[in-house]
Amino acid sequence: MTALPEFTVLIPARMASSRLPDKPLADIAGLPMVVRVARQAALSGAAQVVVACDDTRVMQACEAHDVRAIMTRSDHPSGSDRLAEATRLLGLADDALVVNVQGDEPLIDPALIDAVALQLHQQPLAVMSTAAHPIDSLEDFLSPHVVKVVIDAGAMALYFSRAPIPCWRDGLSDAGLQKLPTPAPLRHIGLYAYRARFVQAFAMLAPAPVEALESLEQLRALWHGHRIAVHVTSRAPAAGVDTPQDLARVRQLVGA
């Protein structure tokens, strides 16, 4: 079995959420959601798990449950900017590996965190890595809410899109696509690992026109000529928490 590299998990936790106010502190089986995310991440092989928050209430909740947290600015335009500040505050070396776990993923699989970190470690030409899984539903393939990725022979991302890619020319009819292409297309999973130096560089890159069109921040890296390694897993991950309905579903799953 390949040994895991040393890596840090960073969990950006932002209080402002239009669909679920105070989301990091939402109670799930007696624990704030951000604490539950951190505890799940701690089950991975990470050397350290740190919450990067923007509100003293989140800091206090983390401290009350022995979760390490650092305070970052509240005016960051994106999670990537918060991540960059956190790596500076932690004094991480340029070649340190950082896995960005979203603060609304209380059911994140620790093994997937390890896999994304290992994928980047094994791909020296990549500056970041992410994950994907095969799509088994035509509805998901056609949905603009499901992000797809196409990879090359070396498991490097060629493109991410909300459109159904790759386009199956021979499967199209007057009524559109009626079944999934073979091999199965890949659904992108929003989990990322970075080399710390690239976290800083990414925050300084100019946004890409294609990034704005697709509303996909990772396209900025590809547009500027960087490589993204992709770990393909056979299993779809548990869904995150974006809405009150999502929160109710997760509470039921954990027996709250």
Secondary structure per residue as TSV (DSSP state, phi and psi in degrees):
chain	resnum	aa	ss	phi	psi
A	1	M	-	360.0	133.3
A	2	T	-	-70.0	132.2
A	3	A	-	-70.7	141.0
A	4	L	-	-73.4	144.1
A	5	P	-	-76.0	163.8
A	6	E	-	-74.5	135.0
A	7	F	E	-151.6	160.3
A	8	T	E	-111.3	135.8
A	9	V	E	-96.4	126.3
A	10	L	E	-112.9	132.9
A	11	I	E	-119.1	98.6
A	12	P	E	-68.0	131.3
A	13	A	E	-129.9	108.4
A	14	R	-	-112.0	128.5
A	15	M	S	-72.0	-34.9
A	16	A	-	-70.6	120.1
A	17	S	-	-148.2	121.8
A	18	S	S	-70.1	-33.4
A	19	R	S	-91.5	-22.8
A	20	L	S	-147.0	86.3
A	21	P	T	-55.0	142.8
A	22	D	T	54.8	38.5
A	23	K	G	-54.6	-42.5
A	24	P	G	-58.9	-24.6
A	25	L	G	-98.7	3.2
A	26	A	-	-57.2	131.0
A	27	D	E	-76.3	128.5
A	28	I	E	-131.6	106.5
A	29	A	T	53.5	42.8
A	30	G	T	84.5	4.3
A	31	L	E	-125.4	141.9
A	32	P	E	-60.5	144.6
A	33	M	H	-55.1	-43.0
A	34	V	H	-63.3	-32.7
A	35	V	H	-68.9	-40.9
A	36	R	H	-64.9	-39.1
A	37	V	H	-60.9	-46.3
A	38	A	H	-62.5	-38.7
A	39	R	H	-68.2	-37.0
A	40	Q	H	-63.9	-45.4
A	41	A	H	-62.7	-33.3
A	42	A	H	-67.5	-16.3
A	43	L	T	-79.6	-8.8
A	44	S	S	-80.0	-174.2
A	45	G	S	-88.8	17.1
A	46	A	-	-61.3	141.0
A	47	A	S	-70.9	-32.1
A	48	Q	E	-155.0	150.5
A	49	V	E	-123.4	124.8
A	50	V	E	-132.5	130.6
A	51	V	E	-89.3	129.4
A	52	A	E	-105.3	101.8
A	53	C	E	-110.7	172.5
A	54	D	S	-130.4	17.3
A	55	D	S	-148.1	135.7
A	56	T	H	-63.0	-25.9
A	57	R	H	-66.3	-37.2
A	58	V	H	-69.5	-42.4
A	59	M	H	-57.6	-45.4
A	60	Q	H	-66.3	-39.3
A	61	A	H	-64.2	-40.7
A	62	C	H	-65.3	-46.3
A	63	E	H	-61.2	-36.5
A	64	A	H	-66.5	-20.3
A	65	H	T	-117.9	22.6
A	66	D	T	58.5	36.7
A	67	V	-	-106.0	129.5
A	68	R	-	-71.5	134.9
A	69	A	E	-142.1	150.5
A	70	I	E	-128.4	147.7
A	71	M	E	-90.3	128.3
A	72	T	-	-119.0	169.4
A	73	R	-	-63.6	152.4
A	74	S	S	-91.6	-5.9
A	75	D	-	-106.3	19.0
A	76	H	-	-66.8	133.9
A	77	P	S	-73.7	-18.3
A	78	S	S	-151.8	166.0
A	79	G	H	-64.9	-29.3
A	80	S	H	-64.7	-38.3
A	81	D	H	-66.8	-39.2
A	82	R	H	-64.5	-39.4
A	83	L	H	-62.1	-42.4
A	84	A	H	-62.5	-43.9
A	85	E	H	-62.2	-41.0
A	86	A	H	-63.7	-39.8
A	87	T	H	-65.8	-34.1
A	88	R	H	-68.7	-44.9
A	89	L	H	-61.9	-33.8
A	90	L	H	-83.4	-10.6
A	91	G	T	65.4	35.9
A	92	L	-	-70.3	141.3
A	93	A	-	-65.7	156.4
A	94	D	T	-56.9	-35.7
A	95	D	T	-93.6	6.5
A	96	A	-	-66.3	145.2
A	97	L	E	-95.1	134.5
A	98	V	E	-126.7	128.3
A	99	V	E	-106.8	124.5
A	100	N	E	-93.6	107.8
A	101	V	-	-104.7	123.9
A	102	Q	-	-66.7	144.5
A	103	G	T	-73.6	1.3
A	104	D	T	-115.5	29.9
A	105	E	-	-119.2	67.3
A	106	P	T	-68.3	-13.8
A	107	L	T	-108.8	17.5
A	108	I	-	-55.1	137.8
A	109	D	-	-81.6	117.2
A	110	P	H	-56.6	-33.5
A	111	A	H	-65.5	-31.4
A	112	L	H	-71.0	-36.6
A	113	I	H	-59.4	-47.7
A	114	D	H	-59.4	-42.5
A	115	A	H	-64.8	-39.4
A	116	V	H	-68.4	-40.0
A	117	A	H	-63.4	-44.0
A	118	L	H	-65.2	-38.6
A	119	Q	H	-58.6	-44.1
A	120	L	H	-68.4	-41.8
A	121	H	H	-57.7	-36.6
A	122	Q	T	-87.3	-3.0
A	123	Q	-	-120.4	82.4
A	124	P	T	-61.9	-21.1
A	125	L	T	-81.6	-12.8
A	126	A	-	-90.5	147.8
A	127	V	S	-101.2	-14.2
A	128	M	E	-156.0	164.2
A	129	S	E	-139.2	162.6
A	130	T	E	-152.2	-167.1
A	131	A	E	-137.0	162.8
A	132	A	E	-156.2	162.7
A	133	H	E	-143.4	155.5
A	134	P	E	-64.0	139.8
A	135	I	-	-86.8	131.6
A	136	D	-	-115.8	11.2
A	137	S	-	-130.8	127.9
A	138	L	H	-61.9	-36.6
A	139	E	H	-59.2	-44.0
A	140	D	H	-66.1	-40.5
A	141	F	H	-60.5	-38.0
A	142	L	H	-85.7	-14.9
A	143	S	-	-75.5	131.4
A	144	P	T	-71.6	-11.0
A	145	H	T	-83.9	-11.0
A	146	V	S	-104.5	118.6
A	147	V	-	-85.4	131.3
A	148	K	E	-107.2	155.8
A	149	V	E	-136.2	143.1
A	150	V	E	-114.4	132.7
A	151	I	E	-116.8	162.6
A	152	D	-	-95.7	-173.5
A	153	A	T	-64.6	-22.4
A	154	G	T	-97.1	16.3
A	155	A	S	63.0	33.1
A	156	M	B	-102.0	142.1
A	157	A	E	-68.3	132.0
A	158	L	E	-92.9	-39.7
A	159	Y	E	-167.3	149.8
A	160	F	E	-115.9	143.2
A	161	S	E	-157.4	155.2
A	162	R	S	-85.3	-12.7
A	163	A	S	-78.7	159.9
A	164	P	-	-74.2	96.3
A	165	I	S	-118.8	146.0
A	166	P	S	-72.2	147.9
A	167	C	-	-73.2	124.8
A	168	W	-	-91.1	93.8
A	169	R	G	-56.8	-47.0
A	170	D	G	-76.3	-8.7
A	171	G	G	-93.9	-6.2
A	172	L	-	-80.8	141.8
A	173	S	-	-135.2	-177.7
A	174	D	T	-60.5	-26.7
A	175	A	T	-91.5	1.5
A	176	G	-	94.8	-165.9
A	177	L	-	-75.8	132.1
A	178	Q	-	-110.0	-13.8
A	179	K	S	-153.6	166.2
A	180	L	-	-73.0	146.0
A	181	P	-	-72.4	167.3
A	182	T	S	-124.7	130.8
A	183	P	S	-68.0	164.6
A	184	A	-	-61.4	138.2
A	185	P	-	-67.2	165.8
A	186	L	E	-111.6	133.6
A	187	R	E	-93.5	130.1
A	188	H	E	-75.2	138.3
A	189	I	E	-106.8	126.5
A	190	G	E	-78.6	58.8
A	191	L	E	-124.4	130.4
A	192	Y	E	-130.4	144.6
A	193	A	E	-117.5	145.2
A	194	Y	E	-134.2	157.4
A	195	R	E	-84.5	137.5
A	196	A	H	-56.8	-35.9
A	197	R	H	-62.4	-33.7
A	198	F	H	-76.5	-27.9
A	199	V	H	-56.4	-45.0
A	200	Q	H	-66.7	-43.3
A	201	A	H	-66.0	-40.2
A	202	F	H	-61.4	-39.3
A	203	A	H	-63.8	-20.1
A	204	M	H	-97.9	-10.0
A	205	L	S	-71.4	142.8
A	206	A	-	-68.9	137.1
A	207	P	-	-56.5	146.0
A	208	A	-	-92.0	145.1
A	209	P	H	-56.2	-40.9
A	210	V	H	-67.8	-30.4
A	211	E	H	-61.4	-42.7
A	212	A	H	-67.8	-38.5
A	213	L	H	-64.7	-45.3
A	214	E	H	-87.2	-16.6
A	215	S	T	57.4	49.8
A	216	L	-	-133.4	107.8
A	217	E	T	-65.3	-30.2
A	218	Q	T	-65.5	-19.6
A	219	L	H	-66.8	-19.6
A	220	R	H	-60.5	-42.2
A	221	A	H	-63.3	-46.4
A	222	L	H	-64.2	-41.2
A	223	W	H	-62.1	-32.1
A	224	H	T	-89.8	7.8
A	225	G	T	90.8	11.6
A	226	H	-	-88.8	162.1
A	227	R	-	-109.1	141.4
A	228	I	E	-122.1	117.6
A	229	A	E	-81.4	145.3
A	230	V	E	-125.3	121.6
A	231	H	E	-88.4	125.4
A	232	V	E	-101.9	119.6
A	233	T	-	-108.2	153.1
A	234	S	S	-80.2	-19.1
A	235	R	S	-107.6	140.3
A	236	A	-	-73.8	138.7
A	237	P	-	-75.9	161.9
A	238	A	-	-64.7	145.1
A	239	A	-	-70.4	151.8
A	240	G	-	-83.2	-173.1
A	241	V	-	-114.2	109.0
A	242	D	-	-115.4	-25.0
A	243	T	S	-132.9	165.6
A	244	P	H	-57.3	-32.9
A	245	Q	H	-66.8	-40.6
A	246	D	H	-61.8	-41.9
A	247	L	H	-62.2	-43.0
A	248	A	H	-62.5	-39.6
A	249	R	H	-64.6	-44.8
A	250	V	H	-65.7	-40.5
A	251	R	H	-58.1	-40.2
A	252	Q	H	-67.9	-37.9
A	253	L	H	-66.1	-36.6
A	254	V	T	-91.9	2.6
A	255	G	T	79.8	26.0
A	256	A	-	-79.8	360.0
